[in-house]
Amino acid sequence: MPRKPKNPRLLLGLLVLCGVGLLTLADYARAVTPKIDKIEPYVGNQVLIHFDAEANYNYVLQYTETFTNGVPGGTWTNLFVADKSIFFQHYIVNDTKARKQRFYRLVVFP
């Protein structure tokens, strides 16, 4: 079981090595969790995918059509890339329903 630090302020000065670069623990604690808010049918053979984007983060909406052992997988393809903005954004991305199945994920990074 991990021990609690005696001085929590000391942790704020430590650095966490992230895949993209160095972040302070305070930055790491503020990191956002990507979430697709809604997928809704649209005109004809289309769907609309809604998600919110926090300021100063890049988002990539990806899809796969592979489902193996109860888990989406295989090759993930970028459907939409939202570059970081200084403002909060709400995105609505249009996609096709022409395929039998499609699974989505939202990836976020600084």
QUIQUI-V240316 format. One record per residue. RES is the residue in one letter. SS is DSSP state (h for helix, s for strand, l for the rest). PSI is psi as a letter, one per 20 degrees, with the letter a starting at -180 (NA if undefined). D_LAST is the distance of its C-alpha to the last C-alpha in Angstrom with 2 decimals. Layout:
[[RES	SS	PSI	D_LAST] [RES	SS	PSI	D_LAST]]
//
This chain:
[[M	l	p	30.60] [P	l	q	27.97] [R	l	q	29.39] [K	l	p	28.16] [P	l	q	27.38] [K	l	h	30.19] [N	l	n	28.01] [P	h	h	24.75] [R	h	h	23.89] [L	h	h	23.89] [L	h	h	20.90] [L	h	h	18.73] [G	h	i	19.54] [L	l	q	18.60] [L	s	q	15.52] [V	s	p	13.82] [L	s	p	13.11] [C	l	r	10.08] [G	l	h	10.17] [V	l	h	7.57] [G	l	b	9.09] [L	s	p	10.62] [L	s	q	9.74] [T	s	r	12.74] [L	h	h	14.08] [A	h	g	13.95] [D	h	g	10.15] [Y	h	h	10.28] [A	h	h	13.00] [R	l	i	11.24] [A	l	q	8.59] [V	l	q	9.64] [T	l	p	11.91] [P	l	q	12.11] [K	l	p	15.70] [I	s	o	18.04] [D	s	h	20.43] [K	s	q	23.35] [I	s	o	24.90] [E	s	q	28.14] [P	s	q	30.94] [Y	s	a	31.42] [V	l	p	34.23] [G	l	c	35.90] [N	l	l	33.87] [Q	s	r	30.41] [V	s	q	27.86] [L	s	p	25.22] [I	s	p	21.90] [H	s	p	20.30] [F	s	q	16.86] [D	s	q	15.06] [A	s	p	11.57] [E	l	q	10.32] [A	l	q	9.69] [N	l	k	6.65] [Y	l	q	4.64] [N	s	q	5.96] [Y	s	q	8.86] [V	s	p	11.61] [L	s	p	15.01] [Q	s	q	17.18] [Y	s	q	20.83] [T	s	q	23.45] [E	l	j	27.20] [T	s	p	27.94] [F	s	o	28.99] [T	s	p	30.31] [N	l	k	31.84] [G	l	j	30.44] [V	s	p	26.80] [P	s	q	24.86] [G	s	b	24.01] [G	l	b	24.99] [T	l	p	22.98] [W	l	p	20.03] [T	s	p	20.00] [N	s	p	17.39] [L	s	h	19.02] [F	s	p	16.54] [V	s	p	13.25] [A	s	o	11.72] [D	l	q	9.78] [K	l	q	7.82] [S	l	q	10.75] [I	l	i	12.00] [F	l	q	13.91] [F	l	p	13.96] [Q	s	q	15.11] [H	s	p	17.38] [Y	s	q	17.69] [I	s	o	20.88] [V	s	p	20.99] [N	s	p	24.44] [D	s	r	25.42] [T	s	q	28.80] [K	l	j	30.92] [A	l	h	33.15] [R	l	q	32.07] [K	l	g	33.60] [Q	l	q	30.38] [R	l	p	26.66] [F	s	q	23.87] [Y	s	q	20.38] [R	s	q	17.01] [L	s	p	13.68] [V	s	p	10.57] [V	s	q	7.09] [F	s	q	3.83] [P	l	NA	0.00]]
//
